Amino acid sequence: MKRLLVVLFVAWLAGPPASHAQSPDALKALAELAIDNADKREAAVAVIGSTKDPKWLEFLAALRDGNVYARGKGKDLAVVVGGAKSTKGDAEVIEIATAYDRKPLGAVPLASLVEIAADRRLRIAIKPFLDADETRLQLASPDPEARRGAAVKLGHQADARAAAVVEAAIARETVPNVRHALEEALAMIRLAGGDAAVRILAAQALGGLHSSDAMPALQRLAADTAATPAEREAARAAIRQIERWGLLVRTVETVFQGASLASILLLMALGLAIVFGLMGVINMAHGELMALGAYSTFVVQNVFRARWPERFDAYFVVALPVSFVVAALVGIVLERGVIRRLYGRPLETLLLTWGASLIIQQALRLYFGAANVDVSSPTWLSGGFALMTGLTLPFNRIFIIGLASVSVAAMYWLLFRTDTGLRIRAVTQNRTMSSCLGVRAGWVDATTFALGAGLAGLAGCALTQIGNVGPSLGQNYIVDSFMVVVTGGVGKLLGTILAAAGIGTLNKGIEPALGAVFAKVAILIAVILFLQRRPAGLFATRGRGAEA
């Protein structure tokens, strides 16, 4: 008898504490799910979900997916979870299991069960419980972005019951931006509940974290007459702190966007400045040379995607020189074929290059189609650099600014540190005298036009990372590029750089207030007024040609 009692005691200790694990309220709510009463069914979901038990949450997921059935009637009613279905003879059978711990109950005819359907109202009631559970699981994800997204979601939910989970996540988090999001979520949770002292500390924390997401909650607290004066003042102080930070972020963002636009304009204008300054040719086809560079990038991308998909990220490195060479070759053909016969006749060259631009546009439409084509960014240009709270600088725009800087440095070296640059500057200042001294002006013309066209192609390649690629791509930038050249001073490298920076930054600064179209109109008016005072641009041409 004693041995039997010992065995029973050991078995009791080893057995699962089923009665303890299963909430009595949740078990009672199960039966109400089978009642044809929407209010009671919704209340039953609330009771089951409030347990936060993973097994009950799993049951709610099955209910949402339509896998929960009622078996029997009256006192014999049982709610079960359905599994695999099969056919036995002429009847369809289904594997069923208990609602909580999923103990198998065998296969029964499907006709003997009544499906507990989850209508839209019931799914809406289930969603918050499952979302909260999934969010807590995401906090343990190895992916930092998943953890950050979960933290942001918990902050917006502001559920006091999630505070302990967030605190535990903060203690083990090592990634700075994820930790910032978790601290922000914890402060927003505390701001929504707790006593006055807790809310004051939470408001101060949100102000220090520069949390723009918390602005609505802080504004409500600042206007809440039921709150203490100290709470309202803490909320107002946090709002002022966040607004000042937001102004700083918008300023830095505008300057950065202006710098990236200026970099595109600079790459375009570098070629125009040299060609216009050297040959006096107003090249209206310069924008189409830019489009050729963009389409060359598209072709290189497709070749890599088809032949070397495992090395796809390297396509852009190859596309940079390819776009330069393709545009340069077309530039040489254009210059040697027709433009060289019209030097000294600016109106004819303008009409000719305009006609060439239409021909190139139509050729692109016929070959690639009128619709825009898609150029994907390589992995190493995706994402961005978190400079400050609320501001992430995209890698593709940082790359464009760097590319423009390298191009300017290369042009400076070519023009002022090489014999080729010396000949280009000599022909620019006095073509006749340079020819008398043995400089082959025709060769310099072809080389310079090819260089300018290649820079336009390079600009097109860079633009694929931030804009659409279509046949009329260049038309969006050609006018701005000419404004940069004229404002900076014809053939002046430093003037071109300063004008590109000024026009690009001014454009992005005006856009939020006036819109893109009126911003361009305002800049055009500003350039016209500037040229009325300084017709030669920022830096006038010096030398005997200028004096004459």
Summary of the structure (lengths in Angstrom):
residues: 548
radius of gyration: 35.2
end to end distance: 126.6
largest distance: 126.6
contacts: 1784
relative contact order: 0.08
helix: 72%
strand: 8%
